Amino acid sequence: MFTSDELLKLVNDYLDNMPYERKPKSLYEPVRYVLKIGGKRIRPVLMLLAYNLYKDAPENILSSAIALEIYHNYTLLHDDLMDNAPMRRGKPTVHKRWDANTAILSGDSMLVLAFEKMAQCCPDKLKPVIDLFTETALEIGEGQQYDMEFETRSNVTEDEYIEMIRLKTSVLLACALKIGAILADAPDEDAENLYRFGEQIGLAFQLQDDYLDVYGDPKVFGKATGGDILSNKKTYMLINALAKADDNQRKELEQWLAVEGEETTGMERTDAQNAKIRAVTDIYNKVGIDRMAQEKINYFFEESKKYLAAVKVPEEKKMMLREYTAKMMRRNK
């Protein structure tokens, strides 16, 4: 069995040595840039961990694992463009370092490269793997569209939000685990349980992002808190605050939502930004949103454990996967 750190090294070594032989260089240099500026590599590591439940030599499926990392970074590249985000992982985003047209074309090329890498899997697994990857890619686009539509709606429900993050975030983690299982000849029931395991982990992971954006330690989390508050982003926190607040709290919250946010590239906030963050956070605290969010995160994390428990491999083989996902949920510590 490989440790998660050993699998991460396999992924990073592959990415560091991946050739870029096609031209023009100006199209592929942003791809290289995006894939070299870091990242947790969660999705490829999950795929390799799932494969390693059943078979040794996870390096045999590295092309498929890398496909998911390329695809994930493609979505981030286009997300940054749509949000006009200036920074990603402490570096200028592609549309800022180059331009918007380059970001669109390079992102499109990343999508194609991801499918090319995925198609290099074992031929007898090609159809189920590509079918799942294609369905996942479509679902992620659907989730992104819902997220965009929520920006102009004031009546987004918690259930709608959970479905949006399931599509936008969870299904790619689930896809990683299931493809790893498929490539390892796992029983269909195990592959499905690993998919559901990843889906629940993904929901907990995204809700934790919402929580940490308000309550995280910037020095630990790696970015300034309060960004979602400043941009009035429809998160689990804001949706439930609007639903649970009393009349006075809701009126105050709506007044703060009418205050336009400002773009910030670093860890520092202006006095006006800090005032909005403090005021909205205070409303969250009074309504009990912090507790609600933690309970929801724990709910999905506990649900995930049920699906992993149903996977029919010896418990010792699940240890690495269990420890890795538990570590994912300890990002604020």
Backbone torsions as a table, in degrees:
resi	resn	phi	psi	omega
1	MET	NA	135.9	176.5
2	PHE	-88.1	146.9	171.0
3	THR	-80.0	163.3	178.9
4	SER	-64.4	-33.3	178.2
5	ASP	-66.5	-38.1	177.7
6	GLU	-67.0	-39.2	177.7
7	LEU	-67.7	-38.9	177.1
8	LEU	-61.1	-39.6	178.3
9	LYS	-64.3	-39.9	176.7
10	LEU	-58.6	-44.4	-178.8
11	VAL	-64.9	-48.9	-177.4
12	ASN	-66.1	-37.9	177.6
13	ASP	-63.0	-41.3	179.2
14	TYR	-62.5	-47.1	-178.8
15	LEU	-64.8	-39.4	-179.2
16	ASP	-65.1	-29.4	-175.5
17	ASN	-105.8	8.4	-178.4
18	MET	-70.0	125.0	-177.8
19	PRO	-76.1	149.3	175.0
20	TYR	-124.6	86.2	-171.0
21	GLU	-100.1	-12.6	-178.4
22	ARG	-79.9	160.0	179.3
23	LYS	-124.5	155.7	7.7
24	PRO	-80.1	150.1	-179.9
25	LYS	-58.6	-34.1	-178.0
26	SER	-63.2	-22.2	177.3
27	LEU	-81.3	-37.4	-173.2
28	TYR	-95.5	-16.7	178.2
29	GLU	-62.9	-40.8	174.9
30	PRO	-62.7	-31.5	176.8
31	VAL	-64.4	-48.5	177.3
32	ARG	-57.7	-44.5	-179.1
33	TYR	-57.9	-49.2	-177.6
34	VAL	-61.7	-41.5	-175.8
35	LEU	-79.4	-9.7	-178.6
36	LYS	-106.2	-4.3	-176.8
37	ILE	-89.6	13.8	172.6
38	GLY	103.3	-169.2	-175.9
39	GLY	135.9	158.8	-177.5
40	LYS	-78.9	-18.5	-179.6
41	ARG	58.3	35.7	-175.3
42	ILE	-61.3	-44.4	-172.9
43	ARG	-67.7	-47.5	176.4
44	PRO	-64.6	-36.1	179.0
45	VAL	-65.7	-39.9	177.0
46	LEU	-61.7	-41.5	179.3
47	MET	-62.5	-43.5	-179.2
48	LEU	-67.7	-37.5	176.8
49	LEU	-64.1	-41.3	178.3
50	ALA	-64.1	-44.9	177.9
51	TYR	-59.5	-41.3	-176.3
52	ASN	-70.0	-11.2	172.9
53	LEU	-65.1	-27.7	-172.2
54	TYR	-117.6	-31.0	-175.5
55	LYS	-137.2	151.8	172.6
56	ASP	-81.9	-178.0	176.7
57	ALA	57.6	56.7	177.6
58	PRO	-62.1	-17.3	176.7
59	GLU	-60.4	-18.1	179.3
60	ASN	-67.4	-18.8	-178.7
61	ILE	-116.0	22.9	-177.4
62	LEU	-59.9	-36.0	-178.7
63	SER	-60.9	-40.4	178.4
64	SER	-68.2	-39.5	178.6
65	ALA	-64.7	-42.3	178.8
66	ILE	-65.6	-33.5	177.9
67	ALA	-55.4	-42.0	-179.8
68	LEU	-68.1	-35.7	178.6
69	GLU	-68.5	-39.7	176.6
70	ILE	-63.4	-45.1	-180.0
71	TYR	-61.8	-46.2	-179.8
72	HIS	-58.0	-43.7	-179.2
73	ASN	-71.2	-29.8	171.8
74	TYR	-59.3	-44.3	-179.8
75	THR	-65.0	-37.4	178.5
76	LEU	-66.4	-40.2	179.5
77	LEU	-59.3	-46.6	180.0
78	HIS	-72.7	-34.7	175.0
79	ASP	-59.4	-45.4	-179.6
80	ASP	-60.8	-39.4	178.8
81	LEU	-65.2	-45.9	-179.4
82	MET	-64.3	-35.3	-179.8
83	ASP	-87.0	-6.7	-172.9
84	ASN	53.8	39.8	-179.6
85	ALA	-72.7	133.4	-177.1
86	PRO	-83.0	-25.7	-173.2
87	MET	-132.9	149.7	173.0
88	ARG	-143.8	120.7	-179.7
89	ARG	55.3	37.8	176.6
90	GLY	78.6	6.2	-179.5
91	LYS	-123.2	154.8	176.9
92	PRO	-59.7	140.2	176.7
93	THR	-70.8	163.4	-173.7
94	VAL	-59.9	-43.3	-177.8
95	HIS	-69.1	-20.3	175.9
96	LYS	-84.9	-41.1	-179.0
97	ARG	-73.5	-37.1	177.1
98	TRP	-109.8	-104.2	176.5
99	ASP	-161.9	173.1	-174.7
100	ALA	-64.1	-41.1	-179.1
101	ASN	-63.6	-40.9	176.8
102	THR	-63.2	-40.7	179.4
103	ALA	-61.6	-40.7	179.1
104	ILE	-64.7	-50.1	-176.3
105	LEU	-67.9	-43.4	179.2
106	SER	-65.8	-38.3	175.9
107	GLY	-63.5	-43.5	177.1
108	ASP	-59.6	-40.0	179.1
109	SER	-65.6	-36.8	177.4
110	MET	-62.6	-40.0	177.7
111	LEU	-59.9	-45.4	-179.9
112	VAL	-66.4	-41.8	178.5
113	LEU	-61.9	-36.1	178.5
114	ALA	-62.9	-44.8	178.1
115	PHE	-67.5	-35.5	176.6
116	GLU	-61.9	-45.1	178.8
117	LYS	-64.6	-41.5	-179.1
118	MET	-65.1	-33.9	-178.6
119	ALA	-71.1	-6.8	177.9
120	GLN	-85.2	6.8	179.7
121	CYS	-70.7	173.6	179.1
122	CYS	-53.5	127.6	-173.2
123	PRO	-53.5	-36.8	-177.3
124	ASP	-74.4	-8.4	176.9
125	LYS	-106.8	1.2	-171.4
126	LEU	-59.3	-47.9	-175.7
127	LYS	-63.5	-52.7	-179.8
128	PRO	-62.8	-34.2	-179.9
129	VAL	-68.1	-49.0	-179.4
130	ILE	-67.2	-37.8	177.2
131	ASP	-58.5	-46.1	-179.0
132	LEU	-68.3	-42.5	179.9
133	PHE	-62.9	-41.3	179.5
134	THR	-65.2	-47.1	178.6
135	GLU	-59.8	-41.1	179.4
136	THR	-63.9	-44.0	179.5
137	ALA	-61.5	-40.3	177.4
138	LEU	-64.9	-41.9	-179.6
139	GLU	-64.3	-38.3	-179.5
140	ILE	-65.0	-40.7	175.1
141	GLY	-61.7	-38.7	178.0
142	GLU	-64.8	-42.2	178.0
143	GLY	-62.5	-40.7	178.4
144	GLN	-63.3	-39.6	179.2
145	GLN	-65.1	-43.9	176.2
146	TYR	-57.8	-44.1	-179.2
147	ASP	-59.1	-42.9	178.0
148	MET	-64.1	-42.5	-179.1
149	GLU	-66.2	-31.9	179.6
150	PHE	-63.4	-24.9	-178.4
151	GLU	-60.4	-29.4	-175.7
152	THR	-106.0	9.8	179.4
153	ARG	-113.3	143.1	178.4
154	SER	-107.0	0.9	-174.7
155	ASN	-121.5	31.9	179.0
156	VAL	-67.5	131.6	-179.9
157	THR	-93.2	163.5	177.7
158	GLU	-61.1	-42.1	-179.7
159	ASP	-62.1	-40.3	177.8
160	GLU	-63.9	-40.4	-179.2
161	TYR	-65.8	-44.2	179.4
162	ILE	-60.9	-40.5	178.3
163	GLU	-66.3	-38.0	178.8
164	MET	-62.9	-46.5	-178.6
165	ILE	-72.4	-26.3	173.8
166	ARG	-61.3	-45.3	-179.0
167	LEU	-71.9	-44.8	-172.3
168	LYS	-75.5	-32.4	-172.7
169	THR	-121.5	-50.9	-168.6
170	SER	-66.6	-39.0	-171.6
171	VAL	-65.6	-25.2	179.2
172	LEU	-74.5	-35.6	173.7
173	LEU	-66.2	-42.2	178.3
174	ALA	-62.9	-42.3	178.2
175	CYS	-59.9	-43.2	-179.6
176	ALA	-58.0	-47.3	-178.0
177	LEU	-67.3	-41.6	-177.5
178	LYS	-70.3	-39.6	177.9
179	ILE	-64.3	-40.1	175.2
180	GLY	-57.0	-42.1	179.0
181	ALA	-67.5	-43.1	179.7
182	ILE	-59.8	-46.2	-177.7
183	LEU	-67.5	-21.2	179.1
184	ALA	-95.3	10.5	-179.5
185	ASP	61.3	34.2	177.5
186	ALA	-69.4	152.1	173.9
187	PRO	-58.4	148.0	-178.4
188	ASP	-54.9	-40.6	-178.4
189	GLU	-64.1	-40.7	177.3
190	ASP	-64.7	-43.1	-179.7
191	ALA	-60.2	-40.8	179.6
192	GLU	-68.9	-40.4	177.9
193	ASN	-65.8	-35.9	175.8
194	LEU	-67.2	-36.0	175.6
195	TYR	-61.0	-48.4	-178.7
196	ARG	-65.6	-35.9	175.3
197	PHE	-58.2	-49.5	179.7
198	GLY	-64.0	-35.9	179.6
199	GLU	-62.8	-45.1	-179.8
200	GLN	-69.3	-40.1	176.3
201	ILE	-60.5	-41.7	-179.6
202	GLY	-62.6	-39.8	177.5
203	LEU	-64.1	-45.5	177.9
204	ALA	-61.7	-40.3	-177.6
205	PHE	-64.0	-44.4	-179.4
206	GLN	-70.8	-39.2	176.8
207	LEU	-64.1	-33.6	176.2
208	GLN	-65.6	-36.1	174.3
209	ASP	-58.3	-45.6	177.7
210	ASP	-57.4	-46.2	-177.3
211	TYR	-65.3	-47.2	-176.2
212	LEU	-67.9	-26.8	177.9
213	ASP	-64.5	-23.5	177.9
214	VAL	-99.4	-45.9	-168.9
215	TYR	-111.4	0.4	-177.9
216	GLY	-74.0	161.8	173.9
217	ASP	-87.5	114.7	-177.3
218	PRO	-54.2	-34.2	-178.9
219	LYS	-68.9	-28.4	179.6
220	VAL	-89.9	-43.4	-174.7
221	PHE	-77.0	-21.4	173.1
222	GLY	91.5	5.9	177.0
223	LYS	-155.6	160.3	179.1
224	ALA	-65.3	140.4	178.0
225	THR	-82.4	163.8	175.0
226	GLY	90.6	2.6	-179.2
227	GLY	-61.3	-40.1	179.3
228	ASP	-66.0	-36.3	178.3
229	ILE	-65.9	-44.6	-178.0
230	LEU	-62.9	-36.0	-177.7
231	SER	-92.0	3.8	-179.1
232	ASN	58.0	33.2	-177.2
233	LYS	-66.8	135.6	178.7
234	LYS	-75.5	96.2	177.8
235	THR	-110.7	172.8	174.5
236	TYR	-53.8	-39.7	-177.2
237	MET	-64.3	-52.6	-175.6
238	LEU	-68.1	-42.6	-178.9
239	ILE	-58.1	-44.7	-177.9
240	ASN	-76.3	-29.7	175.7
241	ALA	-64.5	-43.0	178.6
242	LEU	-64.6	-35.4	-177.7
243	ALA	-78.0	-32.3	-172.5
244	LYS	-100.1	-15.7	-175.9
245	ALA	-66.7	151.3	172.5
246	ASP	-79.2	179.2	-173.1
247	ASP	-59.2	-44.3	-178.6
248	ASN	-67.4	-42.5	179.4
249	GLN	-65.0	-40.4	179.6
250	ARG	-65.7	-40.6	178.9
251	LYS	-62.1	-43.7	179.0
252	GLU	-65.3	-41.7	-180.0
253	LEU	-62.6	-43.4	179.4
254	GLU	-64.9	-33.0	176.0
255	GLN	-64.5	-41.2	178.6
256	TRP	-70.0	-32.8	177.8
257	LEU	-66.8	-23.8	178.8
258	ALA	-78.1	-10.9	178.3
259	VAL	-83.7	120.0	-177.8
260	GLU	-67.0	138.1	175.6
261	GLY	-78.7	165.0	178.6
262	GLU	-120.8	146.0	178.2
263	GLU	-70.2	133.6	178.3
264	THR	-129.9	131.4	-177.8
265	THR	-100.4	-16.5	-177.1
266	GLY	-121.2	-160.5	-178.0
267	MET	-85.4	-15.7	-176.4
268	GLU	-82.6	145.2	176.0
269	ARG	-119.3	152.2	174.4
270	THR	-75.9	166.6	178.1
271	ASP	-60.5	-40.3	180.0
272	ALA	-65.5	-40.6	178.0
273	GLN	-64.2	-45.3	-179.8
274	ASN	-62.6	-36.3	178.6
275	ALA	-63.0	-43.5	179.2
276	LYS	-65.5	-44.5	-179.4
277	ILE	-61.4	-44.8	179.8
278	ARG	-63.0	-43.7	-176.4
279	ALA	-66.3	-45.4	-179.1
280	VAL	-68.3	-40.3	177.8
281	THR	-62.1	-37.8	178.6
282	ASP	-63.0	-39.9	176.7
283	ILE	-64.9	-43.7	177.4
284	TYR	-55.1	-44.9	-177.6
285	ASN	-64.7	-41.9	-178.6
286	LYS	-66.5	-35.7	-179.5
287	VAL	-79.5	-19.2	-178.9
288	GLY	88.4	25.8	-177.0
289	ILE	-67.9	-33.1	179.2
290	ASP	-60.5	-45.5	178.7
291	ARG	-65.9	-43.2	179.4
292	MET	-59.2	-43.1	-178.5
293	ALA	-65.3	-44.1	179.6
294	GLN	-62.7	-40.1	178.6
295	GLU	-64.2	-39.4	-179.8
296	LYS	-69.3	-40.8	176.4
297	ILE	-59.2	-48.4	-179.6
298	ASN	-63.6	-35.1	178.9
299	TYR	-60.6	-50.4	-178.2
300	PHE	-68.1	-35.2	178.8
301	PHE	-65.5	-41.9	178.0
302	GLU	-67.3	-38.0	176.8
303	GLU	-61.7	-38.8	-179.7
304	SER	-59.6	-38.0	-177.6
305	LYS	-62.6	-31.3	179.4
306	LYS	-64.6	-40.7	-179.7
307	TYR	-70.9	-38.4	177.1
308	LEU	-66.6	-37.6	178.6
309	ALA	-62.1	-29.5	-178.2
310	ALA	-79.1	-11.1	178.8
311	VAL	-71.7	127.6	-170.0
312	LYS	-90.5	66.2	168.7
313	VAL	-131.0	157.4	-179.8
314	PRO	-55.1	144.3	-175.7
315	GLU	-57.2	-36.0	-178.6
316	GLU	-64.4	-27.4	178.2
317	LYS	-73.0	-24.5	179.7
318	LYS	-83.1	-8.1	-170.8
319	MET	-57.9	-46.6	-176.9
320	MET	-63.7	-42.9	179.8
321	LEU	-66.3	-41.6	179.4
322	ARG	-64.2	-44.3	-179.5
323	GLU	-66.6	-37.6	-178.4
324	TYR	-66.0	-44.9	-179.4
325	THR	-70.4	-32.6	175.5
326	ALA	-64.7	-38.4	177.5
327	LYS	-64.6	-37.7	176.8
328	MET	-56.6	-34.3	-176.2
329	MET	-88.8	3.5	177.7
330	ARG	-109.6	29.2	-174.2
331	ARG	-67.7	-20.6	-177.3
332	ASN	-92.4	7.5	-177.9
333	LYS	-114.6	NA	NA
